[in-house]
Amino acid sequence: QVQLVESGGGLVQPGGSLRLSCATSGILFRFYVMSWYRQVPGKERELVAKITIAGNTNYVDFVKGRFTISRDNAKNTVYLQMNSLKPEDTAVYYCNAYRPDRTLTYWGQGTQVTVSS
């Protein structure tokens, strides 16, 4: 059974930091491209950051320089370090696992991040 379990969300003040984790099981983690998406009510889910099988990273412009995605293949876990958080970063953050050679994709259940004073 495939599971992606996000954790680390919560309430933080503007300028603060959070570290999200996504622990996976039931997949061959090292073969998956891992991404973080976010979604606010009434809007489409949007990509935040991606890390490839080789460890290359991509970020959308609005998080560049503030967020860092990383992976630990030994722990089957992907992380999102979020610094200098802004109120507009408030969203539910989702972990995504995508295996390019099999076109398999899985989602986590999401973790709420709220940035507010």
C-alpha positions as CSV (number, residue, x, y, z in Angstrom):
1,Q,0.0,0.0,0.0
2,V,1.4,3.4,-1.1
3,Q,1.4,6.1,1.6
4,L,2.7,9.6,1.5
5,V,2.3,11.3,4.9
6,E,3.0,15.0,5.2
7,S,3.9,16.6,8.5
8,G,5.3,19.8,9.9
9,G,2.6,22.3,9.0
10,G,1.1,24.7,11.5
11,L,0.7,28.4,12.4
12,V,3.7,30.7,12.0
13,Q,4.2,34.4,12.1
14,P,5.3,36.3,9.0
15,G,9.0,36.0,8.6
16,G,9.1,32.7,10.4
17,S,10.1,29.2,9.2
18,L,8.6,25.8,8.9
19,R,10.0,22.5,7.7
20,L,7.6,20.1,6.0
21,S,8.3,16.4,5.7
22,C,6.7,13.8,3.5
23,A,7.4,10.3,4.5
24,T,6.7,7.7,1.9
25,S,6.1,4.0,2.0
26,G,5.1,1.4,-0.6
27,I,7.1,2.9,-3.4
28,L,10.7,2.6,-4.7
29,F,11.4,6.2,-3.6
30,R,14.7,6.6,-5.4
31,F,12.9,6.2,-8.8
32,Y,10.4,9.0,-8.1
33,V,10.5,12.7,-8.8
34,M,9.3,14.4,-5.7
35,S,7.4,17.6,-5.6
36,W,5.6,19.9,-3.2
37,Y,2.4,21.6,-4.4
38,R,0.0,24.0,-2.5
39,Q,-3.6,24.9,-2.8
40,V,-5.9,27.6,-1.4
41,P,-9.7,27.4,-1.4
42,G,-11.1,28.3,-4.8
43,K,-7.8,28.0,-6.6
44,E,-6.0,25.3,-8.5
45,R,-3.3,23.3,-6.9
46,E,0.1,24.8,-7.9
47,L,3.6,23.5,-8.0
48,V,6.0,25.0,-5.5
49,A,9.2,22.9,-5.8
50,K,10.5,19.8,-7.4
51,I,13.5,17.5,-6.9
52,T,14.5,15.0,-9.5
53,I,15.8,11.5,-9.1
54,A,19.3,12.9,-9.6
55,G,18.7,15.6,-6.9
56,N,18.3,18.5,-9.2
57,T,15.8,21.1,-7.9
58,N,13.4,23.5,-9.5
59,Y,11.3,26.3,-7.8
60,V,8.6,28.6,-8.8
61,D,9.5,32.2,-8.8
62,F,7.5,33.2,-5.8
63,V,9.5,30.9,-3.5
64,K,13.0,31.1,-4.9
65,G,15.5,32.1,-2.3
66,R,13.1,31.3,0.5
67,F,12.2,27.6,0.2
68,T,14.5,24.6,-0.2
69,I,13.5,21.1,-1.2
70,S,15.6,18.2,-0.4
71,R,15.3,14.4,-0.3
72,D,16.8,11.6,1.8
73,N,16.6,8.4,-0.2
74,A,17.7,6.3,2.8
75,K,14.6,7.6,4.7
76,N,12.3,7.6,1.7
77,T,11.4,11.2,2.7
78,V,11.3,14.6,1.0
79,Y,11.5,17.9,2.8
80,L,10.5,21.5,2.2
81,Q,12.3,24.1,4.3
82,M,10.3,27.3,4.2
83,N,11.9,30.5,5.4
84,S,10.8,34.1,5.4
85,L,7.2,33.0,5.2
86,K,4.6,35.4,4.0
87,P,0.8,35.5,4.6
88,E,0.4,34.6,0.9
89,D,2.2,31.3,1.6
90,T,-0.9,30.2,3.6
91,A,-2.2,27.1,1.9
92,V,-2.5,23.3,2.2
93,Y,0.8,21.8,1.1
94,Y,0.7,18.5,-0.7
95,C,3.5,16.0,-1.4
96,N,3.6,14.4,-4.9
97,A,5.5,11.4,-6.1
98,Y,5.9,10.8,-9.8
99,R,7.7,7.9,-11.5
100,P,8.5,9.0,-15.1
101,D,9.2,5.6,-16.6
102,R,5.9,4.1,-15.3
103,T,3.7,7.3,-15.3
104,L,2.8,6.6,-11.8
105,T,1.8,9.4,-9.5
106,Y,0.7,9.6,-5.9
107,W,-0.4,12.3,-3.5
108,G,-0.3,12.9,0.2
109,Q,-3.3,14.1,2.2
110,G,-1.9,17.6,2.7
111,T,-0.7,19.6,5.6
112,Q,-2.0,23.1,6.5
113,V,0.4,26.0,6.7
114,T,-1.0,29.3,8.0
115,V,1.1,32.4,8.1
116,S,-0.5,35.1,10.2
117,S,0.3,37.5,13.0
